[in-house]
Amino acid sequence: MRNKKGNDQAREKDWEYCRKILPLVSRTFALNIGQLEGDIFKTVLLGYLLFRIADTFEDTIYQDEKEKIADLSDFSEIFKGDKDLPHRLKLYESLKFRWKENSDEKDLIENGHIVLRCYFDIQDTYRRIIDPLIVETSEGMAKFQKRKLQSNKKIFQLADIKELEDYCYYVAGIVGKMLTEVFCQRESIEEKRSELENFRVHFGIALQLINVVKDYRKDIARGWCYIPVTLTEKYHIEINKIEPLSLKQIQGIIKEMIPPIITYLDSTLRYIKLLPLTERSIRVFCIIPFILGYRTLVKIVQIEGNKLTREEVAVIMKQSDAYAKSNGSLEEDYLKIRECYLSELE
């Protein structure tokens, strides 16, 4: 009896770590993941943290491309072949010590074994969904690291919008595949599966494209330019001298990036409208980042910075709860924003 109690306490401590690290590695996703309930909450929390570990291997500035490729390959191996927990923990052990850094993301890497332990608390059904997608995202990220390595350039730049969309699929669109499969474990959503699958990767791609426009200066500082060559050449931008850009160049980047973003946001609205009104927590989960995304886009378009204030986020949280009850209200808000601020740039 004592052992069982001890095990339960240890397990709860593991789950507490996962819940506490989430807002430290992503304030945005902590807002909407916290809206979910029960098994779906646990599954999406763990799925997100595992994707975030892969992202951290890709994003770290403390390793070169060869090391990142090795990390992503080794991480991918953990999720192949339906391995048991001890086998996965053994494979993960060496990944924890590959670079020194003081950050919340590094803390997550160091404690990835805790995430894996919790991963074996959820149903096998959910692991069968997540395993191959972690493999796909890790190998996709490694593919782009290999391209940079082979280019032998200090700053690696994507060629065109198509290549940018491919990259966004691997780092964000795949998350939409995971979410849709998890949500479809609910009978009311399973009925909409075939329609949801038409738009499932578009949500993540939309948000990632917004991040590309928002953060391109930071990305260049770490050796990546996700704004494609076709755009920088059109506006005579030399990426080695990207600061300061002229107002015309900044507006040019925004103008070129808006049409694909709007296309994916339109698909996101369709996805949300397919979710039954009875599935409130799942709808709120999807609505929060959707509104955050298109409201952030307005700031970018108006060149008013690229971050929403805490007050603006608080309002969006209230709106999201209301819009979960009404597709019409959500659509009206989005289309109003689209028409007022974004349509002239399409």
N, C-alpha and C positions, 0 to 999 in steps of 0.2 A: 504494500500500500504506500509506504514511504517512497519507494522508487517511482511509482506512478506519479505521485505528487511532485517529486523532484523533476521528473521528465516534463510534466505539464508546466511547471514553473520555467524550466529552461526553454521550452517551446514558446511560451508567452513572451519571454525575454527576446527571443529571436524575432518574433512578430513585431514587438515594440520597436526594435531597431529598424525594421523595414518601414514601419509607419513614420518614424522620426526622421530617417534619412531622406525620404521623398521630398519634402519641401526644401531641403537644403540643396538638393541637386536639380530641382525644378519647381520653382514657386508656381508656375503656370499650371503644370499638370497635377500638382497637389490640390489645386482648387477644384478640378473636375473629378479626379479619381476619388476624392473624399466624398463625392455625391453618391458613389455606388454602394451597393449593399451585399452582404453575404458572400457566397462563393465567387460571385462575379467581381466584387471589390478585391478579394484576396488574389484572384487570378490576374486581374489587370494590374494591380500593384506590383506583383512579382514579375509579370511580363514586362512592364515598363522598366523596372530596375535592371532586368537582364539586358534589355535593349540599351539602357543607359550605360551599362558597363562596356558594351561593344562600342558605343559612341565615344566613351572616354579613351579607350585604346586608340581610336582613330584620331581624336582631337588633341591628345596630349602634345605639348611642345617640347617634352623632355626626351622624346625618342625620334629617331629618324625613320624613313619609310621602311627600310629593311626590318627594323625592330617591330614596327607597327604591323607589318604583314605577318610576322611570326606570331605576335600576340593574337591577332584576329584569327589566324589559322588554328592556334592552340585552343582558343576560346570556342571556336566552331566545333572542334573535335569533341568537346564535352557533351554536345547535344546530338551527336550522331549515334544511331544504333541502339536506342532504348537502354542506355547504361543505368545501372543501379546507383544509389546515392554514394556509397563508399568509393566507387570507381570515379564518379564525377568529382568528388572532393579531392581525391588524389591528383587528378589531372589539373584541377584549379590551383593547387597549392603554389606552384612555381609562378603563376601569373600575378601573385600578390606583391612580389618584391622586385619588379622589373624597373621601377624608377622611383626616385625620391621626390616628394612634393608634399606640401601641407595644403590640402584643399578638401572640400567635402567630397568631390569626385574621387580623389585618391582614397579617402576613407571608405567609400563604397567599394572600390577595388579591393582594399585590404580586408573587407568584411564580406566579400562576395560569397564566401562559404556559408554565411548565415542565410543569405538569400536562397542558396541552393538547398539548405536544410528545410526552409519553409516551402520551397518548391515541391518537396516530397510530402507536404501536408495536404496539398490539393489533389483533386481527383486525377487519375491517369488520363482521363479524357482531355483535360486541359493541357497536360504536358504533351500529349500527342499533337495538339494544335500548335503549341509554342515551339517545341524542339526544332522542327524543320525551318521555321521562320527565323530563329536565331542563327541557324546555319546559313540561311540565304542572306540575311543582312550582313553577317560577318564576312562572308565570302565576297559579297558585292562591294563592301567598303574596301576590302583588301585589293580587289580588282582596280579600283581607282588609285589606291596607294601605289600599285605596280605601275600604273600609267605615269604617275608623277616621277617615280624612280627612273623609269625608262626615258623620260623626257629630259632628264638631267638639268632641269631648270630650277632656279631659286624660287620662282613663283610659278606654280602650275595653273594654267587657265583652261577652263572647259571651252570646247570648240563652238558650240551652238546651243540653241534652246533645247533641242532634242537630247543632247548629251546631259544638259542640266536636269531635264526631267528624268532621265535614267538614274542619275545620281540621287535625286530626291526620292525616287521610288525605293532605292535600297536603304536610305537612312530614315525614311518617314512613311512612304506609301505602304510598306510591308506591315507597319503597325496597324493600318486599317484592315489588312487581311486577318490579323490576329483578333482584333476587336470584333469584327463581323462574325467570325467563327465562334467566339466566346458568347456573343449576344444571341446567336442562333441556337444556343442550348436552351433558350427560352422558347416555348412552343409558339407563343404569339408572334415572335420575331422570325422563327424558322419558316413560317408561312410566307414571309417576304424575302426569303434568302436569294432567290434568283434575281430579283430586282435590286436588292442591296449590293449584290456582287458586281453590278454594273458600275457602281460608284465607290466601292470600298477603298480603293487606293487613292482616290482623288482628294479626300479630306487631308491626309497627311502631306501630299504633294503641295496642296494650296498653302498650308501653314509653313512648309519648308521654303517655298518660293518667297513668301513674305519675309522669312528670316534672312534669306539671301540678300534681299534688297536692304533690309534693316542693318545687317552686320557685315557688309562687304569690306569695309575698311579694316575691321578686326581680322577677318579671314585673310586678307592680303598680308597683314602683319605676321601671320603664322605660315605664309607660303602658299596660300590658295586663293585663286580668284574664280568664284563661281559665276560672276557676270561674264557671259560668253564673249569670245573673240569677235564674233559677228557684231556685237553691240559696241564694244570698246573701239573697234576700228571705225565704225560708222560715226562715232562722236569724237574721234581723234584723241582717245584717252590712252596714255602710256601707263600701264599698270605699275611700273616701277616708280612713277611720279604721280600716283593717283590723288595725292593731297598737295595742294588744294585743287579741287575740281571747280570749274566755272559753274555758275547757276544753270547755264544752258546744257552742260554735260550731265549735271545731276538730274535735271528735268528729262533729258534724253533717256537716261537709264530707266527712270521711273516709267516714262511713256512706253518704252519697249517691253517692260516687264509686266505691266498691268493686264494686257489682254489674256495671256495664259493664266495669270492668277485668277482673273474674273471667271474664266471658263471652269476652273477647278472649284472655285467658291460656289458657282451655280450648281455644280454637281453635288457639292456638300449639302446645300439646301435640299436638294431632291432626296438625298440619303436620309436626312433628319426627318423629312416629311413622311417617309415610309415607316418610321418607327412608331408603333402604336402609342396613342395618348395614354394608355394605361401603364406603360413602362416609363414612369416619371423619372426615376433615377438615371436610367440609361439615356433618356432624352436630354436631361440637364447636363449630363456628362458630355454629350456631343455639342450642345448649344453653347456652353461657356467658351470653349476655344474658338468656335465659329465666330461669335460676336467679337471676342478679343482680337481675332485675326482681321476682320474687315474694319473694325474701328481703328486698329493700329495702322492699317493701310491708308486710311484717311489722313492720319497724321503725317505719314510718309509723303503722300501726294501733296499735301499742303506745306510740306517742308517745315513742319513744326516739331522737329524731333521725331523719335520713333517709339516712345514709351508712354503708356497710359499711366495717369496718376492713380494713387490708391483710391481716391474718391471716385474716379471714373470706373475702376475695377469693381468697387462696391456697388455702384449703380448697375453694372453689367450683371453682377451676381443676382441682384433682385429681378432684373429683366429676364434672366435665363429661367428663373423659377416660374415666372408668369408665362413665358413663351412655351414652356414645357406643356402647358395646357392648351395651347392654340397655335396650330401651324400658320393660320392666317396672320396673327400678330407678328410672328417671327418673320414671315415672308415680307410683310409690309415694311418692317424696319429695315431689313436688308435691301429691298428694292429701292427704298427712299435714299439710303446711303449710296447705293450703286448709281442711281440716277443723278443725284446732286453732285457727287464728288468724283465718280470714277468713269462714267459713261463717255465723257468727252475725250478720255485717254484711250478708249478701246480702238 
